[in-house]
């Protein structure tokens, strides 16, 4: 059993493994009172006035107390982050990391701007950890890229992956959780999907271009497609071989 878990962990792609490890270590550390959540949460005043810039990162690592909700989000993180990195971003580690950085920036910007809007500032002030929102963003992006996959929710009903974010949002409301966290993740995910997939098809321009320094950190790996055994390809036609 332990060996199986170890193999599963080692086979994870680097970004998924690193994020999952950091999230589990941070959350467990807070549960054991080794780390104080008060030193991790997003506080714009402390970031700007006291230069506590680490809060811009650590608020994405803490998933609150270790309960059923924590297990659900660890499952979503391990599953959908891994699926994205191994499939849509296969061989493009730098692009995948840039997607996460873009999502984290959008989420942080929404919370900071929302805190300045009258009548909404009180609601946004309560959002001090954005880890759940970033996880939900990955779920949203995966669902948009794989809309026709059939899924089942707790064995109660089936649906296609395009509706997965809405199903999870409805479940959050039913269990009494705030829908704001999931909605923010959907907004960030849609922003990324639109700018990376829809807008380039409309204008032939790509506004989300991975910076060169990230490309230098993670060189794109060639995607190798294995050739099936015992498959013979027909020879090219004679006129194609002897073209002038």
Phi and psi restraints in degrees (value plus and minus 20) as a CYANA .aco file:
   2 UNK   PHI     -82.9   -42.9
   2 UNK   PSI     -58.2   -18.2
   3 UNK   PHI     -86.5   -46.5
   3 UNK   PSI     -56.8   -16.8
   4 UNK   PHI     -84.8   -44.8
   4 UNK   PSI     -61.6   -21.6
   5 UNK   PHI     -85.1   -45.1
   5 UNK   PSI     -59.3   -19.3
   6 UNK   PHI     -84.1   -44.1
   6 UNK   PSI     -62.3   -22.3
   7 UNK   PHI     -85.7   -45.7
   7 UNK   PSI     -61.4   -21.4
   8 UNK   PHI     -80.8   -40.8
   8 UNK   PSI     -60.7   -20.7
   9 UNK   PHI     -88.2   -48.2
   9 UNK   PSI     -63.4   -23.4
  10 UNK   PHI     -87.8   -47.8
  10 UNK   PSI     -48.1    -8.1
  11 UNK   PHI    -101.4   -61.4
  11 UNK   PSI     -26.5    13.5
  12 UNK   PHI     -87.3   -47.3
  12 UNK   PSI     122.6   162.6
  13 UNK   PHI     -85.1   -45.1
  13 UNK   PSI     140.5   180.5
  14 UNK   PHI     -81.5   -41.5
  14 UNK   PSI     -63.0   -23.0
  15 UNK   PHI     -89.7   -49.7
  15 UNK   PSI     -64.5   -24.5
  16 UNK   PHI     -81.2   -41.2
  16 UNK   PSI     -66.4   -26.4
  17 UNK   PHI     -82.9   -42.9
  17 UNK   PSI     -61.4   -21.4
  18 UNK   PHI     -87.2   -47.2
  18 UNK   PSI     -63.9   -23.9
  19 UNK   PHI     -88.4   -48.4
  19 UNK   PSI     -63.8   -23.8
  20 UNK   PHI     -81.8   -41.8
  20 UNK   PSI     -63.1   -23.1
  21 UNK   PHI     -82.8   -42.8
  21 UNK   PSI     -66.5   -26.5
  22 UNK   PHI     -82.9   -42.9
  22 UNK   PSI     -59.2   -19.2
  23 UNK   PHI     -87.0   -47.0
  23 UNK   PSI     -64.7   -24.7
  24 UNK   PHI     -86.8   -46.8
  24 UNK   PSI     -65.4   -25.4
  25 UNK   PHI     -81.9   -41.9
  25 UNK   PSI     -63.1   -23.1
  26 UNK   PHI     -85.2   -45.2
  26 UNK   PSI     -66.9   -26.9
  27 UNK   PHI     -86.7   -46.7
  27 UNK   PSI     -62.2   -22.2
  28 UNK   PHI     -85.1   -45.1
  28 UNK   PSI     -61.0   -21.0
  29 UNK   PHI     -80.7   -40.7
  29 UNK   PSI     -58.3   -18.3
  30 UNK   PHI     -90.5   -50.5
  30 UNK   PSI     -58.2   -18.2
  31 UNK   PHI     -85.0   -45.0
  31 UNK   PSI     -51.0   -11.0
  32 UNK   PHI    -113.0   -73.0
  32 UNK   PSI     -12.2    27.8
  33 UNK   PHI      41.7    81.7
  33 UNK   PSI       4.5    44.5
  34 UNK   PHI    -100.9   -60.9
  34 UNK   PSI     -56.1   -16.1
  35 UNK   PHI    -139.2   -99.2
  35 UNK   PSI     120.9   160.9
  36 UNK   PHI    -114.5   -74.5
  36 UNK   PSI     106.0   146.0
  37 UNK   PHI     -79.9   -39.9
  37 UNK   PSI     -43.5    -3.5
  38 UNK   PHI     -88.2   -48.2
  38 UNK   PSI     -37.6     2.4
  39 UNK   PHI    -114.3   -74.3
  39 UNK   PSI     -17.7    22.3
  40 UNK   PHI    -134.3   -94.3
  40 UNK   PSI     -48.9    -8.9
  41 UNK   PHI     -89.4   -49.4
  41 UNK   PSI     139.4   179.4
  42 UNK   PHI     -96.6   -56.6
  42 UNK   PSI      94.0   134.0
  43 UNK   PHI    -152.3  -112.3
  43 UNK   PSI      80.8   120.8
  44 UNK   PHI     -76.8   -36.8
  44 UNK   PSI     -56.4   -16.4
  45 UNK   PHI     -83.7   -43.7
  45 UNK   PSI     -65.7   -25.7
  46 UNK   PHI     -88.6   -48.6
  46 UNK   PSI     -53.0   -13.0
  47 UNK   PHI     -86.3   -46.3
  47 UNK   PSI     -65.5   -25.5
  48 UNK   PHI    -100.0   -60.0
  48 UNK   PSI     -69.2   -29.2
  49 UNK   PHI    -103.1   -63.1
  49 UNK   PSI     -53.0   -13.0
  50 UNK   PHI    -131.2   -91.2
  50 UNK   PSI     -12.8    27.2
  51 UNK   PHI      37.6    77.6
  51 UNK   PSI      17.6    57.6
  52 UNK   PHI    -109.8   -69.8
  52 UNK   PSI      48.8    88.8
  53 UNK   PHI     -88.7   -48.7
  53 UNK   PSI     -39.1     0.9
  54 UNK   PHI     -83.3   -43.3
  54 UNK   PSI     -42.1    -2.1
  55 UNK   PHI     -83.8   -43.8
  55 UNK   PSI     -44.9    -4.9
  56 UNK   PHI     -86.0   -46.0
  56 UNK   PSI     -40.0     0.0
  57 UNK   PHI    -124.7   -84.7
  57 UNK   PSI     -66.3   -26.3
  58 UNK   PHI     -86.9   -46.9
  58 UNK   PSI     -43.6    -3.6
  59 UNK   PHI     -89.8   -49.8
  59 UNK   PSI     -31.9     8.1
  60 UNK   PHI    -113.7   -73.7
  60 UNK   PSI     -19.9    20.1
  61 UNK   PHI    -127.5   -87.5
  61 UNK   PSI     -38.6     1.4
  62 UNK   PHI    -118.8   -78.8
  62 UNK   PSI     104.5   144.5
  63 UNK   PHI    -129.2   -89.2
  63 UNK   PSI      14.3    54.3
  64 UNK   PHI      42.4    82.4
  64 UNK   PSI    -176.6  -136.6
  65 UNK   PHI     -91.0   -51.0
  65 UNK   PSI     135.6   175.6
  66 UNK   PHI    -102.9   -62.9
  66 UNK   PSI      72.7   112.7
  67 UNK   PHI    -155.1  -115.1
  67 UNK   PSI    -182.6  -142.6
  68 UNK   PHI     -82.7   -42.7
  68 UNK   PSI     -57.8   -17.8
  69 UNK   PHI     -82.3   -42.3
  69 UNK   PSI     -58.8   -18.8
  70 UNK   PHI     -83.0   -43.0
  70 UNK   PSI     -62.6   -22.6
  71 UNK   PHI     -84.3   -44.3
  71 UNK   PSI     -59.9   -19.9
  72 UNK   PHI     -80.5   -40.5
  72 UNK   PSI     -66.9   -26.9
  73 UNK   PHI     -90.3   -50.3
  73 UNK   PSI     -52.5   -12.5
  74 UNK   PHI     -86.3   -46.3
  74 UNK   PSI     -56.8   -16.8
  75 UNK   PHI     -84.2   -44.2
  75 UNK   PSI     -66.8   -26.8
  76 UNK   PHI     -82.1   -42.1
  76 UNK   PSI     -61.3   -21.3
  77 UNK   PHI     -84.2   -44.2
  77 UNK   PSI     -69.4   -29.4
  78 UNK   PHI     -85.5   -45.5
  78 UNK   PSI     -56.8   -16.8
  79 UNK   PHI     -99.8   -59.8
  79 UNK   PSI     -77.6   -37.6
  80 UNK   PHI    -100.1   -60.1
  80 UNK   PSI     -51.0   -11.0
  81 UNK   PHI     -84.8   -44.8
  81 UNK   PSI     -62.6   -22.6
  82 UNK   PHI     -85.6   -45.6
  82 UNK   PSI     -63.5   -23.5
  83 UNK   PHI     -81.8   -41.8
  83 UNK   PSI     -62.0   -22.0
  84 UNK   PHI     -85.1   -45.1
  84 UNK   PSI     -67.0   -27.0
  85 UNK   PHI     -88.3   -48.3
  85 UNK   PSI     -53.1   -13.1
  86 UNK   PHI    -106.1   -66.1
  86 UNK   PSI     -41.3    -1.3
  87 UNK   PHI    -134.4   -94.4
  87 UNK   PSI     -95.3   -55.3
  88 UNK   PHI     -79.8   -39.8
  88 UNK   PSI     -55.7   -15.7
  89 UNK   PHI    -132.4   -92.4
  89 UNK   PSI       8.8    48.8
  90 UNK   PHI     -83.4   -43.4
  90 UNK   PSI     104.8   144.8
  91 UNK   PHI      56.4    96.4
  91 UNK   PSI     -13.2    26.8
  92 UNK   PHI    -150.0  -110.0
  92 UNK   PSI      40.8    80.8
  93 UNK   PHI     -80.7   -40.7
  93 UNK   PSI     -60.7   -20.7
  94 UNK   PHI     -82.4   -42.4
  94 UNK   PSI     -60.2   -20.2
  95 UNK   PHI     -85.8   -45.8
  95 UNK   PSI     -57.7   -17.7
  96 UNK   PHI     -87.6   -47.6
  96 UNK   PSI     -63.5   -23.5
  97 UNK   PHI     -82.2   -42.2
  97 UNK   PSI     -57.9   -17.9
  98 UNK   PHI     -85.1   -45.1
  98 UNK   PSI     -56.2   -16.2
  99 UNK   PHI     -80.4   -40.4
  99 UNK   PSI     -64.7   -24.7
 100 UNK   PHI     -84.9   -44.9
 100 UNK   PSI     -61.2   -21.2
 101 UNK   PHI     -85.3   -45.3
 101 UNK   PSI     -59.0   -19.0
 102 UNK   PHI     -83.1   -43.1
 102 UNK   PSI     -66.1   -26.1
 103 UNK   PHI     -82.5   -42.5
 103 UNK   PSI     -62.5   -22.5
 104 UNK   PHI     -83.2   -43.2
 104 UNK   PSI     -58.7   -18.7
 105 UNK   PHI     -86.8   -46.8
 105 UNK   PSI     -63.8   -23.8
 106 UNK   PHI     -82.8   -42.8
 106 UNK   PSI     -65.5   -25.5
 107 UNK   PHI     -81.9   -41.9
 107 UNK   PSI     -64.9   -24.9
 108 UNK   PHI     -82.8   -42.8
 108 UNK   PSI     -63.0   -23.0
 109 UNK   PHI     -82.4   -42.4
 109 UNK   PSI     -61.0   -21.0
 110 UNK   PHI     -82.6   -42.6
 110 UNK   PSI     -64.5   -24.5
 111 UNK   PHI     -85.3   -45.3
 111 UNK   PSI     -61.6   -21.6
 112 UNK   PHI     -86.9   -46.9
 112 UNK   PSI     -63.6   -23.6
 113 UNK   PHI     -89.3   -49.3
 113 UNK   PSI     -59.1   -19.1
 114 UNK   PHI     -82.7   -42.7
 114 UNK   PSI     -50.8   -10.8
 115 UNK   PHI     -89.4   -49.4
 115 UNK   PSI     -31.8     8.2
 116 UNK   PHI    -119.0   -79.0
 116 UNK   PSI     -26.8    13.2
 117 UNK   PHI    -110.0   -70.0
 117 UNK   PSI     105.0   145.0
 118 UNK   PHI     -78.5   -38.5
 118 UNK   PSI     127.4   167.4
 119 UNK   PHI      52.9    92.9
 119 UNK   PSI     -37.8     2.2
 120 UNK   PHI    -130.9   -90.9
 120 UNK   PSI     -35.6     4.4
 121 UNK   PHI     -80.2   -40.2
 121 UNK   PSI     -56.0   -16.0
 122 UNK   PHI     -85.2   -45.2
 122 UNK   PSI     -58.3   -18.3
 123 UNK   PHI     -88.8   -48.8
 123 UNK   PSI     -62.4   -22.4
 124 UNK   PHI     -92.0   -52.0
 124 UNK   PSI     -47.2    -7.2
 125 UNK   PHI     -84.7   -44.7
 125 UNK   PSI     -43.8    -3.8
 126 UNK   PHI     -99.5   -59.5
 126 UNK   PSI     -34.3     5.7
 127 UNK   PHI    -109.7   -69.7
 127 UNK   PSI      76.7   116.7
 128 UNK   PHI    -133.1   -93.1
 128 UNK   PSI     -28.2    11.8
 129 UNK   PHI    -150.9  -110.9
 129 UNK   PSI     109.9   149.9
 130 UNK   PHI    -133.3   -93.3
 130 UNK   PSI      -2.8    37.2
 131 UNK   PHI     -82.8   -42.8
 131 UNK   PSI     -65.2   -25.2
 132 UNK   PHI     -83.8   -43.8
 132 UNK   PSI     -57.8   -17.8
 133 UNK   PHI     -85.8   -45.8
 133 UNK   PSI     -60.7   -20.7
 134 UNK   PHI     -86.4   -46.4
 134 UNK   PSI     -58.0   -18.0
 135 UNK   PHI     -83.1   -43.1
 135 UNK   PSI     -62.5   -22.5
 136 UNK   PHI     -87.0   -47.0
 136 UNK   PSI     -51.4   -11.4
 137 UNK   PHI     -80.6   -40.6
 137 UNK   PSI     -62.8   -22.8
 138 UNK   PHI     -83.9   -43.9
 138 UNK   PSI     -59.3   -19.3
 139 UNK   PHI     -81.1   -41.1
 139 UNK   PSI     -62.8   -22.8
 140 UNK   PHI     -84.6   -44.6
 140 UNK   PSI     -66.9   -26.9
 141 UNK   PHI     -82.1   -42.1
 141 UNK   PSI     -62.7   -22.7
 142 UNK   PHI     -81.9   -41.9
 142 UNK   PSI     -61.8   -21.8
 143 UNK   PHI     -85.3   -45.3
 143 UNK   PSI     -54.5   -14.5
 144 UNK   PHI     -92.1   -52.1
 144 UNK   PSI     -51.2   -11.2
 145 UNK   PHI    -105.7   -65.7
 145 UNK   PSI     -35.1     4.9
 146 UNK   PHI    -153.8  -113.8
 146 UNK   PSI      40.0    80.0
 147 UNK   PHI     -91.0   -51.0
 147 UNK   PSI     -38.5     1.5
 148 UNK   PHI    -122.8   -82.8
 148 UNK   PSI     -15.6    24.4
 149 UNK   PHI     -92.4   -52.4
 149 UNK   PSI     111.8   151.8
 150 UNK   PHI    -102.5   -62.5
 150 UNK   PSI     115.4   155.4
 151 UNK   PHI    -153.8  -113.8
 151 UNK   PSI     145.0   185.0
 152 UNK   PHI    -151.4  -111.4
 152 UNK   PSI     119.4   159.4
 153 UNK   PHI    -126.0   -86.0
 153 UNK   PSI      86.0   126.0
 154 UNK   PHI      34.6    74.6
 154 UNK   PSI       3.0    43.0
 155 UNK   PHI      53.2    93.2
 155 UNK   PSI     -12.1    27.9
 156 UNK   PHI    -107.7   -67.7
 156 UNK   PSI     -60.0   -20.0
 157 UNK   PHI    -176.9  -136.9
 157 UNK   PSI     139.6   179.6
 158 UNK   PHI    -130.1   -90.1
 158 UNK   PSI     136.5   176.5
 159 UNK   PHI    -182.0  -142.0
 159 UNK   PSI     149.7   189.7
 160 UNK   PHI    -110.7   -70.7
 160 UNK   PSI     139.3   179.3
 161 UNK   PHI     -81.3   -41.3
 161 UNK   PSI     -42.5    -2.5
 162 UNK   PHI     -79.9   -39.9
 162 UNK   PSI     -47.0    -7.0
 163 UNK   PHI    -118.0   -78.0
 163 UNK   PSI     -17.6    22.4
 164 UNK   PHI     -77.1   -37.1
 164 UNK   PSI     -66.4   -26.4
 165 UNK   PHI     -79.5   -39.5
 165 UNK   PSI     -57.1   -17.1
 166 UNK   PHI     -92.2   -52.2
 166 UNK   PSI     -55.8   -15.8
 167 UNK   PHI     -83.6   -43.6
 167 UNK   PSI     -64.9   -24.9
 168 UNK   PHI     -87.5   -47.5
 168 UNK   PSI     -55.5   -15.5
 169 UNK   PHI     -83.7   -43.7
 169 UNK   PSI     -64.2   -24.2
 170 UNK   PHI     -82.5   -42.5
 170 UNK   PSI     -58.0   -18.0
 171 UNK   PHI     -85.0   -45.0
 171 UNK   PSI     -60.3   -20.3
 172 UNK   PHI     -80.6   -40.6
 172 UNK   PSI     -60.9   -20.9
 173 UNK   PHI     -86.1   -46.1
 173 UNK   PSI     -60.3   -20.3
 174 UNK   PHI     -84.1   -44.1
 174 UNK   PSI     -55.3   -15.3
 175 UNK   PHI    -108.2   -68.2
 175 UNK   PSI     -15.5    24.5
 176 UNK   PHI      68.6   108.6
 176 UNK   PSI     -10.7    29.3
 177 UNK   PHI    -101.5   -61.5
 177 UNK   PSI     137.1   177.1
 178 UNK   PHI     -92.2   -52.2
 178 UNK   PSI     110.1   150.1
 179 UNK   PHI     -94.1   -54.1
 179 UNK   PSI     -34.0     6.0
 180 UNK   PHI     -78.2   -38.2
 180 UNK   PSI     -61.6   -21.6
 181 UNK   PHI     -80.5   -40.5
 181 UNK   PSI     -67.0   -27.0
 182 UNK   PHI     -88.9   -48.9
 182 UNK   PSI     -59.0   -19.0
 183 UNK   PHI     -83.0   -43.0
 183 UNK   PSI     -59.5   -19.5
 184 UNK   PHI     -83.0   -43.0
 184 UNK   PSI     -61.1   -21.1
 185 UNK   PHI     -82.9   -42.9
 185 UNK   PSI     -57.7   -17.7
 186 UNK   PHI     -87.5   -47.5
 186 UNK   PSI     -58.8   -18.8
 187 UNK   PHI     -84.0   -44.0
 187 UNK   PSI     -67.0   -27.0
 188 UNK   PHI     -84.3   -44.3
 188 UNK   PSI     -60.6   -20.6
 189 UNK   PHI     -84.9   -44.9
 189 UNK   PSI     -60.4   -20.4
 190 UNK   PHI     -88.7   -48.7
 190 UNK   PSI     -56.8   -16.8
 191 UNK   PHI     -81.3   -41.3
 191 UNK   PSI     -63.8   -23.8
 192 UNK   PHI     -87.0   -47.0
 192 UNK   PSI     -65.8   -25.8
 193 UNK   PHI     -81.9   -41.9
 193 UNK   PSI     -61.7   -21.7
 194 UNK   PHI     -85.0   -45.0
 194 UNK   PSI     -66.3   -26.3
 195 UNK   PHI     -94.2   -54.2
 195 UNK   PSI     -45.1    -5.1
 196 UNK   PHI    -117.8   -77.8
 196 UNK   PSI     -45.1    -5.1
 197 UNK   PHI    -137.7   -97.7
 197 UNK   PSI     -70.4   -30.4
 198 UNK   PHI     -98.4   -58.4
 198 UNK   PSI     -73.8   -33.8
 199 UNK   PHI     -78.9   -38.9
 199 UNK   PSI     -63.5   -23.5
 200 UNK   PHI     -80.8   -40.8
 200 UNK   PSI     -54.5   -14.5
 201 UNK   PHI     -90.2   -50.2
 201 UNK   PSI     -50.2   -10.2
 202 UNK   PHI     -98.3   -58.3
 202 UNK   PSI     -57.1   -17.1
 203 UNK   PHI    -140.3  -100.3
 203 UNK   PSI     -27.7    12.3
 204 UNK   PHI      42.7    82.7
 204 UNK   PSI       8.0    48.0
 205 UNK   PHI    -144.2  -104.2
 205 UNK   PSI     127.6   167.6
 206 UNK   PHI    -141.6  -101.6
 206 UNK   PSI      75.6   115.6
 207 UNK   PHI     -90.1   -50.1
 207 UNK   PSI     -45.3    -5.3
 208 UNK   PHI    -117.9   -77.9
 208 UNK   PSI      64.9   104.9
 209 UNK   PHI    -126.5   -86.5
 209 UNK   PSI     104.0   144.0
 210 UNK   PHI     -79.6   -39.6
 210 UNK   PSI     107.9   147.9
 211 UNK   PHI     -79.4   -39.4
 211 UNK   PSI     133.1   173.1
 212 UNK   PHI     -83.9   -43.9
 212 UNK   PSI     -53.9   -13.9
 213 UNK   PHI     -88.5   -48.5
 213 UNK   PSI     -50.4   -10.4
 214 UNK   PHI     -92.7   -52.7
 214 UNK   PSI     -57.7   -17.7
 215 UNK   PHI     -81.4   -41.4
 215 UNK   PSI     -56.0   -16.0
 216 UNK   PHI     -90.5   -50.5
 216 UNK   PSI     -53.1   -13.1
 217 UNK   PHI     -91.2   -51.2
 217 UNK   PSI     -59.0   -19.0
 218 UNK   PHI    -147.1  -107.1
 218 UNK   PSI      72.5   112.5
 219 UNK   PHI     -85.5   -45.5
 219 UNK   PSI     115.9   155.9
 220 UNK   PHI     -81.8   -41.8
 220 UNK   PSI     111.3   151.3
 221 UNK   PHI    -114.0   -74.0
 221 UNK   PSI     117.0   157.0
 222 UNK   PHI     -85.7   -45.7
 222 UNK   PSI     116.8   156.8
 223 UNK   PHI    -106.6   -66.6
 223 UNK   PSI      96.1   136.1
 224 UNK   PHI    -118.6   -78.6
 224 UNK   PSI     103.7   143.7
 225 UNK   PHI    -121.4   -81.4
 225 UNK   PSI      98.5   138.5
 226 UNK   PHI     -88.7   -48.7
 226 UNK   PSI     115.2   155.2
 227 UNK   PHI    -105.3   -65.3
 227 UNK   PSI     106.2   146.2
 228 UNK   PHI     -79.6   -39.6
 228 UNK   PSI     125.9   165.9
 229 UNK   PHI     -92.8   -52.8
 229 UNK   PSI     133.4   173.4
 230 UNK   PHI      39.7    79.7
 230 UNK   PSI      12.3    52.3
 231 UNK   PHI    -131.9   -91.9
 231 UNK   PSI     103.2   143.2
 232 UNK   PHI    -128.9   -88.9
 232 UNK   PSI     118.8   158.8
 233 UNK   PHI    -123.4   -83.4
 233 UNK   PSI     119.7   159.7
 234 UNK   PHI     -86.9   -46.9
 234 UNK   PSI     127.7   167.7
 235 UNK   PHI     -87.8   -47.8
 235 UNK   PSI     130.6   170.6
 236 UNK   PHI     -85.9   -45.9
 236 UNK   PSI     127.3   167.3
 237 UNK   PHI     -77.0   -37.0
 237 UNK   PSI     131.7   171.7
 238 UNK   PHI     -79.7   -39.7
 238 UNK   PSI     -59.7   -19.7
 239 UNK   PHI     -92.1   -52.1
 239 UNK   PSI     -43.0    -3.0
 240 UNK   PHI     -96.4   -56.4
 240 UNK   PSI     -52.3   -12.3
 241 UNK   PHI     -93.2   -53.2
 241 UNK   PSI     -55.7   -15.7
 242 UNK   PHI    -127.5   -87.5
 242 UNK   PSI      16.4    56.4
 243 UNK   PHI     -90.2   -50.2
 243 UNK   PSI     123.4   163.4
